[in-house]
Amino acid sequence: MGKVIAVLSGKGGTGKTSVCAGVAIALAAGGNRVLCIDCDIGLRNLDIPLGLSDMDALSFYDVAQGGYPLSGCCVHPDYPSLCFLTAPMNKRPEDMDPEAFAKLLFEARSRFDYIFLDAPAGVDGGFRLVSQGADRFLLVTGAHAAAIRDASRVAQLLELMGKDDVRLVVNRVDKHMMSALKITVDDIMDTAGLPLIGIVQEDVNVPLSAACGIPVAKFRRRSPALVGYKNIAKRIQGIRVPISMR
């Protein structure tokens, strides 16, 4: 059975969606069957870093409600083992039947190795819908104080929900900025109270590739962020990779 991985952040602007897309593509490029679901109802953006903004995609709401089969999900033109369901634009999180969503995930587990849920930032109804259905969690934070504080709050809420497989991703890391702020990755881990699964460096290729509608893996093969995504993908699969900040 496939694993459902929720990608969360306490605050917008951490690069959560880019991390979700980057790690999912890295897994698909390695031959894994991957389904990405944009769960940010009304504010969907996952199609952009996936390089699918020009393609039609079913919404997970329509599939969960029985209007369309899961087999009709959008297939990535460059990564055939990567599929995508977008978020509905004219719905609210409260409109989604949790049981119907759970049934969708149950079916997806039988078809895919990994199902990524790109959650909305914050802790509203969308957060709860996603968190209830996930097995594992990647909590994405930046290095600034507000993002770290919010990540810590999300970690506490997940603990209260009985979720214990939560790992921290420190994204958009700039060594010079962190040195100026006198903060380390260990400090961020201590504040969030979570083990680390990966560090992703600040990388201009990420916004540039999104602006061009191309996944960063296709845009620039020597992208520093791409190294981070690939290493996180390896660790998700149980492959030991040293964590370092180059």
N, C-alpha and C positions, 0 to 999 in steps of 0.2 A: 504493500500500500504506500502511496505517495505521502510526502510530508507537506503540511501546510505551514508556510513561514510568513508571519506578519512583519512588515517593515514599518516601524513607527517612529515618530518624533514628538517631543513635547511642544515644539515651536516650529513655525514655518521658517523657511530659509536655510535649513540645515543641509539641504541637498538630498533629502530622504528619497525622493522619486528617482533621482539620478543613480543613487546607490542601488535601489531596487532593480532598475533596468540593467545596470552594469553587471550586477551579480547574476541576474537571470540569464543574460546573454552569455556570460562566461560559462555557466552550467550547460546551456543549450549547445554552445560551440564544442563542448566536450562530449556531446552525444546524448545528454540527458533529455528526457521529455519534460518540458517546462510549460506551465500555464501561468501567465501574469494576469491578475485581475485588478483593475483600477477601482478602488473602493471609495474614492473621494467623490461622493455623490454631489453633483452640481458644479464641481470644480476640477474636472478630470484633466490630467496632464501627462499621464504615464505614456501615452502614445508618442509623445515628442522625443524623449530620450531613447525610446525603442526604435525610432525611425519609422513609425507607422501612421503618422499624422495624415498622410494622403490616402490611407486605405479605410474602407468601411469596416466597422466592427460592431458586433452585437454587444448589447449591454448585459452585464451579469444579472440585472433585474429581470430582463425579458427571458433569459434562459432559466433563471430560478423559478419564475412564475409559470413556466411551461409553454411559453409562446414559441420558443425555438429550442432545438436540441443543442447540447454542448458540442456535438460534432460540427456545428456550424460556426464555431469560433474562428477568429481571424488567424491565419497561418502566416508567420513571418516569411517574407520572400527570400531573405538571406540565411535564415536559420530555420529550416523546415521542422525541427523538433520543438520550436517555440511558438506557442499560441497565445492569444490575447483576447480578453473580454474588457470592454470599457465600462465606465460608470454612466448611469442615466443622468441626463441633465435636468429633467423636469420632475424629479422626485426629491424626497427628503429621506434621511436615514430612518425616520420613524415609519416610512411607507414600506420598508423592507420587512417581510415576514422572516424572523430568525430561523424558523423551522425550514422554510423553503431554501434559505441560504445554506443551512447545514446540509440539506439534501444535495444541493449543488456541489458542495465541497466533498461530500461522500462519493458522489459519482466521479468527481475530478481525481480523487485519490486512486481510483482504479485505472485511470487512463494516463496519469502523469506521475513522474518521479518527484517533482517539486511543484508546488502551487504557491506563488508569491502573491500576497495581498498587500497592495500599496494603500495603507491606511491614511485617512485625513489627519493633518496635524492637530494636536490637542486631544482632549479627552471627552468629546461629546458623544452623541449616539452612534456615530460611525465608528469611533474607537471601540466602543463596547461590542458592536456587531462583529467587528473583525477579531477582537481579542477572544471572544467566546469560541470562535471556530478554529483558531490557530493552535498548532502543536509547539512551534518554536517562534522566537521573536528576535528581530534585529532592531535595536533601539539606536537610532542615529542622532548624534549630537555634534555641534560645532565646539570650538574651543572657548567661546565667549561665555560670560557668567550667566546670562539669561537662559541660553540654550542648555547649559549644564544643570542649572536649577530645575528647569522644566523636565529634563530627562530623569532627574532624580524623582520627581513627582510621579511621572509615568511608571517608573520602576516600582514605586511603592504601591500604586494602584494595581499593577499586574500581580504583585505579591499577595495583595488582599483577595484577588480573584483566584488564587491558587496556582498561578502560572510561575513555573520555576526555571524553564529553559529559555532564559533571556540573556542575550549577549549584546555588548556595547560596540558600536561602530563610531569612531571619532573621524569625522569627515571634514574636508576642506582644511586640512592641517597645513599651516604655514610656520615653519620652524622659527623664522625671524620674528614673527608676531608673537609666538608663544614665548620666545626668549625675552622679548620686551615686556610681556605681561608677567613674566616670572612664573609660568605655569607649565606643568608637565602632563603627559598622558596619564601617568600614575595618579596625579592630583585629580584629574577628571574621573578616573575609575573610582577613586575613593569617594568622591562626592556623589556620583551616581550609584555607588554600591553594587557594581556589576562587573563581571569578568569581561575581558576584551576579546573580540573576535577579529578586529581589523582596524587598520589606520589607512585613510585615503587622503592623499596629498591634495592641496589646492592645485587646480589645473585649469588653465584657460581653455584647453581643448574641450572641456565638458560643456560650457555654454556655447562655444563656437559650433560644436557638432550639433547641438540641439537647434541652433539657429538655422543650420543647413539641412535639418531634417534627416541626419545620418547618425546612427549609433556611434559612440566614441570609439568602439572597437574597429569600426570601418573607417573612421575619420582620421585617426592617428594611431598607428600600431605601437608607438613608443610613448604613449600617453602615461604620465605618472599615475593618474587616477586609475587607469586600466590595470596597472599592476596591483593596486589595492583591491579592485573588484575581483580579479582572478584569484588572489590569495584568499579572500573571504570565501569564494566559491569552493576552493580546495578544502578549507577548514570545515565548511558545511558538510562535505563528503567524508570527513574524518581523516583527511590527509594532513599530516603535521607540517606546518610551514612556520618558520620563525617570524615573530612580529617585530619589525624594526621601523624606525623613522629615518629614511635616507636623507 
